[in-house]
Amino acid sequence: MTASLPPLDDLIACPQCDTLHQAQDLPPGSKAHCSRCGVLLMTSKPEAVARILALAITAFILMIAAVSFPFLSLDAGGLTNATSVIDAVLAFRDGLAFPLAVAVAFFIIVIPLMRLSALIYALGPLVRNAAPRSYARAAFTLAERLRPWSMAEIFIVGVTVALIKVAGLAAVTIGPAFWAFAGVVVITVLKDQMICRYSIWEMLDKAEA
């Protein structure tokens, strides 16, 4: 006689080893880990959504600042040249390098802004215990799918390595956009560590019901 399985909606798969677990309501402040590999599966922190939303809004503002202010300036032999993130993208706009300019713009500017906007759109009403906006589930799905393609942190690491090499050839002055971009990277890492996807899906389902 075959034992009956719980409904699929009550199962949660470990993102690391694919082990299936039956989802249960957790006491506030508690966590559930995979029984096989120990990866965090879900948390119960009602205040986490508000923190994630605050971090997303902060990162969005810093991202706007990062593309609006000077990124860095170089001074060599009495010649000074200041550049911004937009200037770095436009440097590849000529000839066969134009597709590279489009890719750089999307990976370090457009996609991070789209992901942050989608998170803010999806989570905003949940903080106020209000009904979710139309297409909130689609917005959160978009934010999750864009996660591997948001490469602001790779850009800032590449710039840091380049600055170390250039520092011996010219005087480098770091602009406010550099620190804004660095802030975006740190906040994004913190935000992604706080996100419990299963809990957010549950909150969206309950709010819609």
N, C-alpha and C positions, 0 to 999 in steps of 0.2 A: 504494500500500500504506500503510495507516494505522498510525502508530506506536502501540504499546500504551502505555496510561497506567498509572502505578503505582496500587496499591490506594488507595482513598479514605482509609483509616486512616493512610496514610503522607503525606497531603497536609495542609498547614496554610495557611489563608487569612489574608491580611493584614487586620487589623481596620480599617485606614484605607482601602485602595484595593481590597481583595478579590482581589489577585493571589495565585494559588496557587503554593506552593512545596513541594518534597519535603522532608519532615522527615528530619533526620539526627542521629545521636548527636554531641553536641558535647564537646570536651575540657573538663575541669573549669575553671570560671572564665571561659569564653568566652560570647559572645553572637552571636545571628543576627538580622540586620536584613532588612527587605524590600528586594528588589533594585530596586523601582520608587520607593518613597517614603521608604525609610529607617527606617520605624517598627520598633521592637524587636518581634521575633516570639517569641523563646524565649531562655532562658539556661540555663546549666549551673552552678548554684551549690548543691551539696548542703547547705550550711549555711543557705540562704535559708529553707527551710521552718521550721527551728527559730526563726529570727528572726521570721518572720511569726507563728508560734504565740505567741512571747513578747510581741509587740506586741499581738496580739488579746487575750490574757489581761490585759495591762496596761490596755488600753482598756476591757475589760469591767469591771474593778475600778473604774476612774475613772468609768465611766458609773453604776455603783451609787452611788458617792460623790456624783456630780452631782445625783442625784435624792433624796439623803438629807439633804444639808446645805443651809444657807441659801445662796441664790443672790446676793442683794444686799439692802441695806437703804437706805431713803430717810429723810432727816431734814430736815423743813421746818417752820419756825415752832414748833419744840419738839416736834413730833409725829414719831414714828419708826415706820416700818412695814417689817418684814422679810418677804421672800417667797422661796419656793423654786420649783423647776421645776414641781413638782406644783401649787403654788398658781397658777402662770401658766396651767397647763392648765385647772384648775378655775374660773378666772375667766370662762370662756366656757360654763359648764355650764348656764346658765339660758336658757330660751326658745329662739328660733330659732338661737342661736349654739351649741347643743349639738353639732351635727355638726362645727363647727369645732374644738371641744374634743377630739372623738374623733380628728379628722385630725391635730391638733397632737400629741396623745399618741402616735399611731402613727408619725408621721414623725420625731419627735425623741427618742422613748424606746423604744417597742416594736420598731420595725423595726431600729434600730441594735443593740439587744440580741439580737434574733433572728439578725441577720447575724453578729455576733461569736460567738454560741453555735454556729451552724452551722459556722463556720470552725474553732473549737476542737474540735468533735466530729469533723470530717472529718480534720484534720491531726494531731491528738494522737498516734495510733498510728504515723504515718509517721515522726515524729521518733525513735521508739524502734525503728524498723525492724521493727515488728510488723504483723500482718495488720490491714487497715482494719476499722473497725466496720461493722456492718450499716447499710445506707443511707448510707454515707459519700459515695458519688457524688451521691445525692439531696441531702444536706446541703450539699455544695459547690455544686451547681447552684442551690439555694435562696439561698445566700450571694451568688452572682453575679447572680441575678435581682433580689435586693433592693438591689443596689448603687445603682441610680439613685434609689431611694426613701428612702435613708438620708440625712436632711437635717439632721443635727446641726450641720454647718458653716454651713448657711444660717441656722439659729437663732442661733448665736453671733455671726454677722455682723450680723444684725438687732438683736440686743440691744446690740451695741457702738455701732451708729448711734444707737439710742434713748438710750443712756447719754450720748452726746455732747450730745444735745439737752436732756436732763433735767438735766445737770450745772449749768447756769446757773440752774435753779429750785430745786434742793434739793441737800443734801449727800449724795453717793452713796458708800456703803461696799460694796465688792465682797467677796462671801463666798467661802468655799472651793469651793462648787459651781461658781462661774464659772470658776475656774482649772482645776477638774477637767474641765469641759466643753471648755475651750480645749485641755487636754491630749489629750482624746479626738479632737478635730479634727486636731491635729498628728500624732498617732500613726496615725490612720486614713489620712491622706495618705501618710505614710511606708510604711505597710503595703501600700496599694494600688499604690504605685510598685514595691514589691519582688515582688509576686505575678506569677509566670509561669504563666498558666493552662494552657498546653499541657504544661509540665513537671509540674504537679500532676496533671493527668489521666493522664499517662504513669506517674507514681509510683503512683497509685491502681490503674491497670490491672495494673502489674507486681506490686504487693502482693497483689492479688486472685488473680492467676495463681499 
